[in-house]
């Protein structure tokens, strides 16, 4: 053994530092990028797997539809789906129009997830908001558009917020689970809309039960044939909700309550008030989605309004990982599917219902990922409140009661 003294210089010579590739990015950006990639991996995988399952279904059913097995049918169908959604200017506009209510309603579900709440009542809040906007739109028919439009949109927002307040209040002060109350309120909303549109507000000389046609309160068209101003509502709502959740004290409290209500209470927060406020904000967004669709697309409120926007919003929020930006892209994806479904049916002979199948399979794989993590004890990528965990926890609480 050498008797030479150990110095910093000798240690540096014996154990030289390892060379590394210079990284010009700001500190923390690399880890942020890795985290984003891990977050995007599951939704991207779910979409790819859903497309593969859809392709298998198309090929397997082609003998029943076309009389022969056509392995190239999925490529034809998906090419038509893309062409119909983003292959032309009108297609892009139609995609944005179809995505607008999905994004707004998806935000309504997503903000509930952040608070540990499963807002399955976006459908009812959507219908009530649309009904209130239609009622006010008919009432303000004599006013100029500059007054009729804001009043009608505000009516939809207030009605949706009030409808979201009810399950929030019941959850906070009676312990009634939001899944049960919002499901029941969905059916109440359906019946209320049916009564109002076929009774007090039924239009004269109409062929079926509906309100009068909305005139001055109709949202103006900005682009294409149907590109109404409601598209901007969704474009503004996404950054506003993102700021609320991740840049404001209120958003921090909402997420803290979702992660651990007891810790939030110990820190001086008021979980009851936050639950009520979160559900009211969720209802506000869903009501805005309903008002946007009725005032911008439909032009009247039918007594039997067949829509699944509120339920599709659950899949949008899950695919977007309950993050406003993710919900935006998920809504655009689902909107593109809806916009291109017609051309897919014309060119490939695939029914438009295949879009619903793809959405359902995407949701299945999103849920199956948690099963895989549980079986193999794989840790989640982050410490945030997982959306599917909120759903399964809500279901478990109900079964235990």
Secondary structure in CASP SS format (residue, H / E / C, confidence):
PFRMAT SS
TARGET T0000
AUTHOR 0000-0000-0000
METHOD secondary structure of the structure
MODEL  1
X C 1.00
X C 1.00
X C 1.00
X C 1.00
X C 1.00
X C 1.00
X C 1.00
X H 1.00
X H 1.00
X H 1.00
X H 1.00
X H 1.00
X H 1.00
X H 1.00
X C 1.00
X C 1.00
X C 1.00
X C 1.00
X C 1.00
X C 1.00
X C 1.00
X C 1.00
X C 1.00
X C 1.00
X C 1.00
X C 1.00
X C 1.00
X C 1.00
X H 1.00
X H 1.00
X H 1.00
X H 1.00
X H 1.00
X H 1.00
X H 1.00
X H 1.00
X H 1.00
X H 1.00
X H 1.00
X H 1.00
X H 1.00
X H 1.00
X H 1.00
X H 1.00
X H 1.00
X H 1.00
X H 1.00
X H 1.00
X H 1.00
X H 1.00
X H 1.00
X H 1.00
X H 1.00
X H 1.00
X H 1.00
X H 1.00
X H 1.00
X H 1.00
X H 1.00
X H 1.00
X H 1.00
X H 1.00
X H 1.00
X H 1.00
X H 1.00
X H 1.00
X C 1.00
X C 1.00
X C 1.00
X C 1.00
X C 1.00
X C 1.00
X H 1.00
X H 1.00
X H 1.00
X H 1.00
X H 1.00
X H 1.00
X H 1.00
X H 1.00
X H 1.00
X H 1.00
X H 1.00
X H 1.00
X H 1.00
X H 1.00
X C 1.00
X C 1.00
X H 1.00
X H 1.00
X H 1.00
X H 1.00
X H 1.00
X H 1.00
X H 1.00
X H 1.00
X H 1.00
X H 1.00
X H 1.00
X H 1.00
X H 1.00
X H 1.00
X H 1.00
X H 1.00
X H 1.00
X H 1.00
X H 1.00
X H 1.00
X H 1.00
X H 1.00
X H 1.00
X H 1.00
X H 1.00
X H 1.00
X C 1.00
X C 1.00
X C 1.00
X C 1.00
X C 1.00
X C 1.00
X C 1.00
X H 1.00
X H 1.00
X H 1.00
X H 1.00
X H 1.00
X H 1.00
X H 1.00
X H 1.00
X H 1.00
X H 1.00
X H 1.00
X H 1.00
X H 1.00
X H 1.00
X H 1.00
X H 1.00
X H 1.00
X H 1.00
X C 1.00
X C 1.00
X C 1.00
X C 1.00
X C 1.00
X H 1.00
X H 1.00
X H 1.00
X H 1.00
X H 1.00
X H 1.00
X H 1.00
X H 1.00
X H 1.00
X H 1.00
X H 1.00
X H 1.00
X H 1.00
X H 1.00
X H 1.00
X H 1.00
X H 1.00
X H 1.00
X H 1.00
X H 1.00
X H 1.00
X H 1.00
X H 1.00
X H 1.00
X H 1.00
X H 1.00
X H 1.00
X H 1.00
X H 1.00
X H 1.00
X C 1.00
X C 1.00
X C 1.00
X H 1.00
X H 1.00
X H 1.00
X H 1.00
X H 1.00
X H 1.00
X H 1.00
X H 1.00
X H 1.00
X H 1.00
X H 1.00
X H 1.00
X H 1.00
X H 1.00
X H 1.00
X H 1.00
X H 1.00
X H 1.00
X H 1.00
X H 1.00
X H 1.00
X C 1.00
X C 1.00
X C 1.00
X E 1.00
X C 1.00
X C 1.00
X C 1.00
X C 1.00
X C 1.00
X C 1.00
X C 1.00
X E 1.00
X E 1.00
X C 1.00
X C 1.00
X C 1.00
X C 1.00
X C 1.00
X C 1.00
X C 1.00
X C 1.00
X C 1.00
X E 1.00
X E 1.00
X E 1.00
X C 1.00
X C 1.00
X C 1.00
X E 1.00
X E 1.00
X C 1.00
X H 1.00
X H 1.00
X H 1.00
X H 1.00
X H 1.00
X H 1.00
X H 1.00
X H 1.00
X H 1.00
X H 1.00
X H 1.00
X H 1.00
X H 1.00
X H 1.00
X H 1.00
X H 1.00
X H 1.00
X H 1.00
X C 1.00
X H 1.00
X H 1.00
X H 1.00
X H 1.00
X H 1.00
X H 1.00
X H 1.00
X H 1.00
X H 1.00
X H 1.00
X H 1.00
X C 1.00
X H 1.00
X H 1.00
X H 1.00
X H 1.00
X H 1.00
X H 1.00
X C 1.00
X C 1.00
X C 1.00
X C 1.00
X H 1.00
X H 1.00
X H 1.00
X H 1.00
X H 1.00
X H 1.00
X H 1.00
X H 1.00
X H 1.00
X H 1.00
X H 1.00
X H 1.00
X H 1.00
X H 1.00
X H 1.00
X H 1.00
X H 1.00
X H 1.00
X H 1.00
X H 1.00
X H 1.00
X H 1.00
X H 1.00
X H 1.00
X H 1.00
X H 1.00
X H 1.00
X H 1.00
X C 1.00
X C 1.00
X C 1.00
X E 1.00
X C 1.00
X C 1.00
X C 1.00
X C 1.00
X C 1.00
X C 1.00
X H 1.00
X H 1.00
X H 1.00
X H 1.00
X H 1.00
X H 1.00
X H 1.00
X H 1.00
X H 1.00
X H 1.00
X H 1.00
X C 1.00
X C 1.00
X C 1.00
X C 1.00
X H 1.00
X H 1.00
X H 1.00
X H 1.00
X H 1.00
X H 1.00
X H 1.00
X H 1.00
X H 1.00
X H 1.00
X H 1.00
X H 1.00
X H 1.00
X H 1.00
X H 1.00
X H 1.00
X H 1.00
X H 1.00
X H 1.00
X H 1.00
X H 1.00
X H 1.00
X H 1.00
X H 1.00
X H 1.00
X C 1.00
X C 1.00
X C 1.00
X C 1.00
X C 1.00
X H 1.00
X H 1.00
X H 1.00
X H 1.00
X H 1.00
X H 1.00
X H 1.00
X H 1.00
X H 1.00
X H 1.00
X H 1.00
X H 1.00
X H 1.00
X H 1.00
X H 1.00
X H 1.00
X H 1.00
X H 1.00
X H 1.00
X H 1.00
X H 1.00
X H 1.00
X H 1.00
X C 1.00
X C 1.00
X C 1.00
X C 1.00
X C 1.00
X C 1.00
X C 1.00
X C 1.00
X C 1.00
X C 1.00
X H 1.00
X H 1.00
X H 1.00
X H 1.00
X H 1.00
X H 1.00
X H 1.00
X H 1.00
X H 1.00
X H 1.00
X H 1.00
X H 1.00
X H 1.00
X H 1.00
X C 1.00
END
